[in-house]
């Protein structure tokens, strides 16, 4: 048998011939998500004529999810379950303490006389079935069409186990999109097949707490029954749905209401990054009422989850020390006041028999206090730029004896079409640093800052890349464009690639040559259009760069109609691409107008005809957002998102 190191160079045609393996089988292996840890090619193929029934045997497991997965992958072929392994084409063997080491590991063997999956747990067997289902979906018969006239798989042995025990995705469901249940079911099903085992829904105000309707009334929040349904759905797919509720900062959605201002650090409001107006932002950490209030929220929320974890947030507490806690901060220090509150929350979570997760940014501002963190708390080390110092920060948590996750991001937010190059490098850096430092988990975050204008497909490529990194931190992820075609969009023959279009769209932000952090410069041209020029968040913008970007956008707009997809939402995906590209085109026009006006001039200085032209395009895009929004998301939050257009609208309408 010949073993191929997955992190090494691509195998040549000569190597393929030596392994008695066709280029098509090599391609199928290369596009597995996630990339397996170890692959060994074996002599001979396994073949099954299309009309022959497939016999399947399981032993040692009552879990039906893996069997159901393979039955769907083999459809329309008949699958007959048999009792004896010797009579089976596919044999699942699940025996505790036998086979691959580790509860999530599996071994998959394809030989001329059949297929065998061996695991020491139902979870490992499910992951083996996920890998096999991907291979069965694209059998080696010289085409990408499935099902093939003859089902033929190359002889191969895969030994596989994850780099991180916990591998998850956190979806922002508070700013401003609240996804429909169908949207979540589709995403969670995909995450499960990519061997992710944790999902979180980031919540500020989007759960229907029984006594707090004033806060969530217009948000289309999750009802208790929906969270219980999601918990069951996730559990069936070996995913832990972890409850998530902000518990100190990011409380402005509550504190803007008079009924809750008594809990605020600064009741009269502060300037914070998530609003253009003054708002109270954090709870007062020194007020006993804050702790009691948060405990009450946790009590009601946790009734709907089976997880042994709770993410309490505690990040970005910008205003602590500026109001109610000012005296305590002057006396004890801001870090100490924060740590005392964190310990109180952790004690409450521990008393419930749960383990607390918290974002690690604030405590890292006070590194001398890191050793005093509760040893049973889990720090979430987050950072979203390609050069974020994951390694440096991870070492601090590891040295303190804490469990921790590394938490990179999709870089989709504040971008329209994404920042794919930044995302892939950020995801890789987090995986390598986390694996080296012994991180317990890897959490891919997908935010919705300032309107959540990016549609769902913008995040698909980072999700796919992140899932591969979470499982195989040191390996080489699949080529994203063809992997998206196979695992998400469903490529059709004779048409251009949807995966190639979306990955190219995700790198449009680089073409302008301008620099910005935590957002695309093209997004900032719209978001800060009402502010002075030049703007500190957009450096290096030039007319030449914007012209290059416009040309790339025009090329991609021409490609949209010819993209072939077999997915059920193909037309919606095209509409989402059209809207994103139109927003990028508008951003380029706004950028050229600002450059032409020169430093110090606002867009209101444009002559009326030019302002009217931009205003018409902006209104068209504003009108175009609701249909694509409502196809995947609930109506709550849409009005907040549309209001993000107001500053530019008002500038263009100025007389």
N, C-alpha and C positions, 0 to 999 in steps of 0.2 A: 504494500500500500504506500502511496505517496502522500505526504502531508504538505499542505500549502499554508505558510504563515500568513494570516489574514491582514496583518499590517504591512506586508511587503508589497512589491510591485505586482502588477497584473500579470497573470499567466499568459504566455505566448501561445500561438497556434501549435507550435512544435511540442510544447509541453502538454497541450490538450490531447494531441495525437498520441503521445506517449502514455497518457493516462486512459486511453480508450474512451475519451469523453468528448462529446460534440461541443462546438461553441455555444449552441443553444442551452445545453445543460450548464455550462459555465456561467452563462448570462443569468439563468434562473437562480443559481447559487449566489451570484454577486448581488442580486436584488432582494435577497431575504432581509426582512426587517423584524428584529434587529440582526445584525451580522453575528453569526455563531462564533463561539470562541475557537473551536477546533474542527476542521474538516479534513477527512481522509478519503481520497478516491479509492474505489474498489473495482475489480474487474466485473464486467457483465452489467446488463440492464435488467430492470424489473418491468415486465410488460403485462398488460391486461387488455384484451380486446374490448371495444366499446360496449358490446351487447352482453358481455359476460358479467354475472353478478359478482360482487366483491364480498368475500367472507371476512368477518371481523370478530376477533375474540378479545375479551378483556378479562383480566384476573387481578384480584386484590383491590378493587375500587368500586364504590357505589356512585361515583360522580359521573353524570351523564353528559356534562358539557363538552368534553373532548370528543365523545362519540357523535354528538349532534353536530359539532363543528365539521368533522370529517364527512358525515353524511351530506351536509350541504356542499362541501367542496367536491364531492363525487357525483352530485346530481347532474344528469338524470339517471345515472347508473343505479341499479338496485344494490343495497347493502344488506347482507344477511348476517345476523349475529349468530355465532356458533360457539359451542362450549369447549371444544378441544383446540389448543394452539396449533396442532399439526394440520388441522383442516382450514386454517385461516390464512388469508392473504396479508392481513394486517393484525398484529398482536400487540395489545397493550399489556405490559407486565408491571404491576405496581405493588411493591412489597416493602414495607417499612424496614429501613436498615439495610436494604440490599440494593445493589446497583450504584449509580452515581452518588457521590457524597453530596449532601446538602438537600434540603427540602424543595428547592426550586430547580434543581439540576435534572437533566434528562440525557438519555443516549438514544439516538435515532439511527437505525441501520437499514439500508436499502440493498437487498441482494436479489439475485435472479429468482430465488424461491419464495420471496416475500419481504415484508416490512415489519420491523419490530421496534417498538418504543419502550424503553425501560426507564423507570423513575422510582423514587422512594416516597413519593407523595402524589396526591391528586393534582396539586398545583404544578409539580414538575411534569406530570403526564399531559396536563393541559397545554403547557408550553411546547412540549414535543409535538402535540397535535397541531398547534399553531404553525410550527415550522413545516410539518408535513402538508398541511392544508395549502400553504403558499406554494409548495412544489407541485401539488396536484392541480392547482389552479392554472399552472402554465406548463403542461406536460411537454416533453421534448419530442416534437413531431415536425419541426421545421417552421412553425408559425406561432404567433401569440394567441391564436384563437383557442378558446376552451368552451366545451369539452372537445378533445381531439378524437379522431377516428380510432386511434390506438393510444392507450395510456401507457407511456413509457418513461420511466425515471432512471437516471444513471445510478450505478452502484456507488454508494457513499456511506460514510459513517460520520455522524456529527456528535460530538461530546460538548455539552453546553451547560453553562451556569452563569448567573449574573454577577457583574462587578459590584453592584450595590444591592443591599437587602431590600431597600425601599426605593421604588422608582415611580415617580408620579408627575401629575400635571395639576397645576392650580389655575382655575379659570376665574377671571374677574367677572362677577355677576352683579356688580354694584355701580359701575361707572362706564357707560350708562345702560348697557345691554343686560337684560335678564333673558337668558336663552329659553326657548320653548322646550318642553320635555322631549319632544321628538328629536330636537337638535342634540340634546344631551345623550339620549339613548344611542344615537348614531356615533357620536364621538367616543363614548365609553366602550362601545363594541369594538371600535377601531383600536382604542388604547389597549384593550385586553389582548387583542391579536398581536399587538406589538410588544406584549409581555410587560406592560406597565401594571403596577399593582396598588397604586394610590391615586385618588382624585380628591381635590379640594375645591369648594366653591367659595371664593373670597367674598365675605359679606360685611357690609357696613350697616345697611338698613333694609335688606331685601328678603327678610324672613318675616312672616306675618305673626309677630308676637301679639298675643291676645289682648294685652292692655296698652298697646302702643300704635293703634291704627293711624294716628295723626302723622306718624313718621313714614309709614310705608304705603299709605292710602293710594298714592298715584304711581307706585313703583312696580306694579304687577309682581308682587313678591312670591316666594315659594311658600306654599301651604305645608302644614305638617304632614299631611298624607302624601304629598309629592316627594318630600325628603325620605319618608319611609319606603316609598316605591323605588326611589333611586338607590337607597341602601340595599334593598333586596336585589335589584338588578345588578349592582356592582358585586355583591357577595357571590352571586351565581357565576361571576366571571373572574373570581379570585382577585377582586379589587376592593381595597378598604376605602370607603367614603368617609373622609375625616372631616368632622365639623370645624368650621372656621368662623370666628366672630371677633371683629376688632374690639379691643377692651380697654383702650386708653386714648391713643391718637385716632385720627380719621373719624371723629365722632361728629363732624360738622353737620351731617344730614339729620342728626338728632338735636344738636344744641342750637340750631337756628330757630327752633320752636320755643316760645316763652316757657312752656311747661317744663323744659329740661335745662334752661339756662343756669339754674342754681347749681347744676353739676359741673359747670364749665370752669376751666382754668381761667379763661378770659371771657366773661359773659358779653362784653361789648364788642368782641371780635378782634381778630388779628389778620394781617395779610399772610396768606399761605399759598403754596404753589398750585392748589387745586381749584381756585376760584379767582375771579377778577375783582371780587368785592370783599370787604372785611367780614369775617365770620368767626365765631368761636370754633375752635378746632379740637382741642383735647379735653378729656375729663380732668378734673383737679385730682392729682394723685394723692394729695394729703387729706382729702375729705373722706370721712367714713362712708358718707352717702354714695360715693363713687363705687367703692368695693361692693357694697350691698346691692347697688343697682346692677352691676355687671354680673354678680353671682346669680341674680334673678334671671337675667337673660340666658346665662349658661344653663340653668336648670331647665328652662322650657325648651331650648334648642336641642339639648342632648337627649331628650326623650325620643328623638327620631333617628338616632344613629346607634350602630353596634360597635363602632370603633373604640379602641382603648386610648385614643389620642384626641387632643383638642388643641387647635391652633388659635392662640389668643391675640395674635398680632403684636402690639406694643411697639411698632416702628414709627419713625418720623414724628416724634413728639416735639415739634418745632417750638411750641409756645410754653412749655413747662418752665416755671420760674418767672414768668412775666405777669402773673396774676395771683390767684389764690395760694399758690405754693411759693410765692416770692420769699417770704420770711424763712420758710424751711430750707429753701435752696441756699439762701444767704448763710444760714447757720450750718447746714450739713453738706452742701454741695449738690449740684444737679444730678450727678451720677448716683450719689447715695440715695437721694429721694426716689429716683427712678428704680434703683435696685430694690429698695424696701417695698415699693408697690409690686414689682415683679414677684418678689418672694411671697407676698400676701396672696396674689393670684395663683401662684404655683401651689401654695398650701391648700387653697380651695379646690384646685383641680385634683391634687393628690388625694384629698379626702373623698373624692368621688370615685377613686380607684382608677384614675386616668393619668396619662403622661402629657405634660404641657409642651407644646411647640411654641416658639416665639421668634420673631425676626431679630437678627443679631446686630443690626446697625447701630442702635443707640448705645448699647453696652460697649461696643468697640470704640466709641468715642472716649471711654473711660477704661482703658485696658488694665489699669491697676485693680479694677473691681471684677474682672473676668474670673479670677480664681474663687471668688465668693459666690458665684452663681450656684443655685441648687443643682446637685449632681444628677437629679432625676429629670431635669429639664432638657429639652432638645433645642439647640440653637439652629436657626435657619440663616445660613450665610448667603446673602443675596448680592448680586451685582450684575449689571447688564451691558457693560462695554467689553469689547474684545480684550482689553488690557486690565480688566478688573483683577485685583490682587487676591484671588481665591487662595493661593498657596500660603501667603502670609497670614491671612485671617484664619484659615483652617488650622494652622499650626497653633494659634492662640487658644482656640476651643479645645483642640486635642490635648494640649499641654495641661489644661485645666481639668482633664478627665471627663469632659462632656461628650455625650452623643451629639452629633450635628449632621445637618444636610448641607450640601452645596445647591444653590438655587439660581441657575442662569435663567435667561428669558428668551422668548421668541423674537424680541425686537420688533414686534408688529405694531405696537401702540405708537401714536403720534408719528405716523409714517404714511398713511394711505395704503401703500403697496408693500410695506415691510422694509427691513434692512437686513437682507438675507446673509450677506457676507459677514456683517457684524455678528448676527445671531449664530452662525455656524462656528465662528471662532470663539465666541463666548461659551457656547455649549461644550466645545472641545476642551477649553481651558478649565472649566468647572469640573468636567469628568476626570481629567488627568490629575488635577490638584486634589480633588476629593478622594479618588482611589488611593493616591499616594499617602494621604493623611489619615486614611481609615474612616472616611465619612460613612455614616449609617445609611444615608439616603441621598437621592438626587431628585430635585423637584423643579420641573420646567414651569415657569410662570408666564402667564399670558394676560397682560393688563389692558385696560381700556381708557387710559388717561385722556381727558379733554374730548369727550364725545364718543369714544369707541367707534371711530369712523371706519376703521379697517374691517372689511368683511371677513368671514370665517376662513376662506381659502388662503388668505395671506399667512395664516399660522400653520397650514398643513405641512409645508416643507420643514420648518423648525421643529414641529412636533415629531416628524419622522426622524429627522437627524438626532433630536434629543433622545428619543426612545432607543436608538441604536447606541448612543453614547452611554445611556444609563445602564444598558445591559453589558456592553463591551467597551469599556472606557479607553482601552489602548488600541482597539481595532480600527479599521477603515470603514466608515459608514457607506451605504450604497450611494451610487450616483443619483442625486435627488430627482432630476427630471424624469428619467425612465421609471424610477421607483414610485414617483407620484402617479404616473400613468398606470402603473400596475396595481398599486395599493389603494388609490383614492379615486381617480377619475375614470379609469377603465378605458384604455386606448382602443381606438378603432382603426382598422387597416385603411390605408390610402388617405389619411388625413394628418394634419400637423399635430404636434405634441402639446397637450394642455400643460403637462409638467414643465416643458421647456418654456412655455409662455409665462407661467407663474413664477418660475425661478428667475427668468430674465426681468420680469416686472419687479421682483423683490430686490434687484440690484440697480434699479433706475436711480435710486437716491445717490449713488456714487458718481453718476455721470456729470453732475453739475460742478463737481470739484469743491463745493462748499463744505465746511466742517460744522458739525454740531454734535452734542452728546444727548443720549436718551431720546432722540427723535431724529427724523429726517429734516434736513434744511428746507425741503419743499413743503413739509407740513408747517414749519415755523413761519413760512412766508404767508400762509393763510391765518394761522393762529395769532400772530403778532402784527397783522396788517394795519391795525389801528394805532400801533406804537411808533416811536421815532425811528429814524433811519440814519446811519446804519445801526443794526441791532446786534447786541453781543452774542446772541444765540445763533447767528448766521455769519460765519467768517469765510472770507475768500470767494464770495459769490461774484461771478462775472457774466457778462452778456454772452461770451463765447460758450461758457459752460451751460448756460440755460438753453442756448440754441442747440447744443448737442443733446441735451435732455429732451427737448421738444421733438427732435428728429427721432430719437429712440422711442418716445411715446407714440409718435405717428406710425412707426413700423409695427409696434405691438398692437395698435388699434386695428391695423390692416390684417393682423394674424387672427384676431379673435373669431371672426366668422368661419375661418377654415379649420378651427380646432375640433378634433374629434374626441367625443367622450361617450362612454357607455353608462355612466352613472345616472341615476334617476333625476338628479337636480342639475343636469347639464345646462339647460337654458338659464337657470338661475346663476350658475357659475359664470356664464358668459355675461349676464347682466351686471354681476358684481365686478367683473373685469372691466367692462365698459365704463362703469361709474368711477372706479379707481383711476383709470387712465384719463378720464375727463377732468378729475380733480387735479391730477398731476399736471395736465396741460394748463389748467387755470393758474396753478401755482407758478408755472413758468411765465405766464403773461403778467401776473402781479409782480414777479421778480424783475422782469424787464422794465416795467413801468417805474418801479422804485429806483432802479439804477439810472434810468433816464432823468428822473427828477433830481437826483443828487442828494448829498447829505443834508439832513435837517428838514427836508420837505416831506409832508404827509401825502397820502394818496388823494386826499381831498383837493390837492393842488392840481390834479389832472384836469384837463379840459373836459367839459361836460359830456361830450360825445364818447370819449374814452371811458369815462366812469360809467356811462349808461351801458356801453358794450360789456364791460366786466360785470356790471350788476345783473344783466340779463343771463349771462353764463352762470353766475353764482346762483341765481334764483332757480334756474333749470336743474342745477345739481342738488339744491336744497329740496326741490320737489321730487327729485329722483331717489332720494334716500329712503323715504318711508316704505315703498314697495319691497325693496331688497332687505330692509331691516326686518319687516314684519314676516318675511318668509322664514326666518330662522329665530327671531327674537320676539318677545312680548311687547305690547305697546308701551308699558311703563318704561320711562327713561328716554323714550323717543323725543318728547318735547324738550327735555334737557339737552339732548344731543343736538337737536335743530337750533337751539338757542346759541350754540357755539358759533353759528354763522353770523349772529347779530352784529358783533363789532365791525366786521368787514362790510356787511350790508349797510350799516349806518354811515360808515366812512364814504362809501360809494354813492350814497344818497344825499350827502351833504351839499348844501347850496352856498 
